[in-house]
């Protein structure tokens, strides 16, 4: 008896059914059966199903003599299911890689609940993806099992059959079946959840829900949408069959959900035909009144549903008024935005006519995300060495709560931000020139720290690469940057490679200052116990070998996220190679932190203790200090990490595609900081054999450090403050104090470097 029976109704879906079946049969967890129900397809889908069944004994095909619709097709498959758990997957959707393994593990952990609810992502026909906006509910309910009465918010999730796994005996015991009609999931979902004695959740994206442009019944205009009323009638009939206290408790909730659902269908232009909208409204209003309050329980009608107590004419008038307000609001918003921009420009111009404040510095990092990176290191050094310089940070409102109590801040675009930026003598950031600075002011010092050593082409350099289609408008960026002067006065340099890159990628006048990277001071000065506090905060046991995996986004994939290998498998293989005393720490690029990337297993693996998700750790330097080895593909973190003189492994399984699309300044596979793997087998072999930290790894790392850590001597932040704020003579990094070394002075604008980098 298999662990899972997956029932797939199929009707005229030949363009997608292969992808659906492959997503099931190629799962690493193989204890499943697929019951494909051919709903009398006439487009060749049936032949595709038969071909799969001939190749794989786990596929069973049931051919129906007439078309019955997806609900009754699922019912036809139920008697043939023998698995412990039932899954329903629409034939144009797919199961995500590793989903079945995650489901099996969670079911074991929860001791076989009646229902397991999991997450999904929407994939659109134009290539976009979006995660379920209510995914947080799956995590908020906790790790145990519960009932709907204990966590009613579970009912707020999408009421569909395919985002849950059902214990087959539970379904059989209560005789749950799908009714006919296109909205058949509604009278299945609510009775199942209200009946279940033990529900569990899995905070992981297991299904990719395809949003087709055409062919989806629920997004097709027609009278079929009137079926939603019949389905809610079935839900209320089920509720009336329950004990009175159950019906009294849940009828108001289901009445609100019915109203929301029906009004949403009515408001969409591509659902109910225009000539039938009045009838649809009246049917919804009748249903709303039929199951309304009897006055004995104090239930009142929410304001957004009071329109159902009026007539069709009142509804039309209200919706027309809303459309007018929205149109006026959109136009007014444009006018307000233009006026606000003009006001900001005027405000800035006024303050730019006032003298600069010689003791004021404004800091910003990563588009105002907080006290981070190189600007933060300079800020801390200035507070110690130049306490007379007032430091103010520009921070987004949503990030203010995370600031230390003693940090002074302003929010972007506020009058105080404009005033301070216009009058600050020092501006320290790692982004391009703030829009509120209209002109460069004589006497101001704008210090640009960058965001690390560049590997892939930056700024103007990707213009002729395929990846340039996803890059910013470089000419416009540079025009804005020039502002009749330099985009910044000083460009902080960590190595001569970066010096050349920034001079070419930003063809504007500025002075390169060979200071080293301020944020790397903490790495250069690290002691043997520097990472202990961070390890404790992350819950890493003392004495563990910590493997930090930091993948880089891909320009050729919408959203940037590409899973190079199965993280759960990697954690298990590391355990086999290194023993139990190890911890895998994963840190995604910040651009992926708020998207669906973590929902494809990372969040769930973190919850189960398989690995540690450190993506939300604000200071990447601390995460590096807590690790013993870095595994990355093409993340620029490798250049910073080399300062720790700890092993680095490069996983370059798609280096050719990466460089062809975006371009790279150096071939990291021939000039690496450690061993390079080109496949998952090679990667695990490096840890199996111990090569990841052998003598060759040490030799490669030494050469890499000499090239890319040459100016990092642990005093970069101090050097910036003394040179640019205290106006002391420039003191070259200790690593470059040899007589005659050209790095012992500041490189001036347009001064030749004496070396070059080829494309």
Order of alpha helices (4+ residues) and beta strands (2+ residues): beta-alpha-beta-alpha-beta-alpha-beta-beta-alpha-beta-beta-alpha-beta-alpha-alpha-beta-alpha-alpha-alpha-alpha-beta-alpha-beta-beta-alpha-beta-beta-alpha-beta-alpha-beta-alpha-alpha-beta-alpha-beta-alpha-beta-alpha-beta-alpha-beta-alpha-beta-alpha-alpha-alpha
